[in-house]
Amino acid sequence: MEHAFCSLRYRSPVKQFSPLSTFFLFFSNYSDALKSFNYADSLAPANMSIIHNLAVLNEKLGNITKAVEYYQLLIINRDQP
């Protein structure tokens, strides 16, 4: 079963951040997970998996405006792998 933050459609090629980010997510350390995914986004901008995780994490942390920005990026780019 997949974790709620990972989707089959959006697999990330950025392997460096995966174990640490997953660790933070597993223990609900959303603040550190957000930092990790922000770093991953700097390495692979426009990666839909990373953007998805940034949207969800910002929503969980109450950063609604930022979450909406990321969700809008997902909608705009929904047809791209």
N, C-alpha and C positions, 0 to 999 in steps of 0.2 A: 504494500500500500504506500502511496506517495504522501509526503508531507504536504500540508496545506499550502506551503510557500513554493512548492515546486510543481510545475505543470509539465505534462508530456509534450505540449506544443512548444514550449520555450525552454530548450536546453541550453545551458551556458557553456561556451568554450573556455571561459576563464576559470581554470582549475585551481589557481593559487588561493582563491578566497573561499572555495567551497567547504572544506573541512571546518574552518574557523567560523564561518557564517552559520553553518548547520549546527555547530555546537551552541552558538549563541541563541539560535532559534529554538533548539530543543529545550533549553533551560529558560525560555521566555525572556532572554536578555535582549529585549528589542532595541535598546539604545546602542549597545555595542554591535548588534547585528546591522543596524542602520549605518553605523560608521564603516563596517566591513563592506556592505553593499555600495556605499558611496565611493569607497576606494575602488571596488570592482568596476563601477560605472566610469571612473576616470580611466581605467585600463581598456574598457570595451564599451564606449558610449554607443547608444542605440541598440544595445543587446536587450531584447524584449523580456528575457528571463529576469535580468537584473532590474529593469524598469518595473516589472510586475512586483518583485519583492520590495522595491523602494516604495511603491504605492501602498502595499499592504502594511508595511512597517510604519510609514508615516501616519496611516489611518489609525493603527493600534496605539501610536504614541500621541494621538490627538492633533497632529499637524494636518488638519483637514485640507487647508488650501494647497499645501504641497502634495498631499495624496491625490487631490483632484487633478493637479497638473500632470502627475504621472499616469493616472487613469486615462486622461485625455490623450496622452502620447500612445497608450496602448490601443485606444479606439482608432486613432488616426492611422496607426501602423498595423492594424489587426490582420491584414492580408499578407504581411511579410513574415517569413519564417524566423 
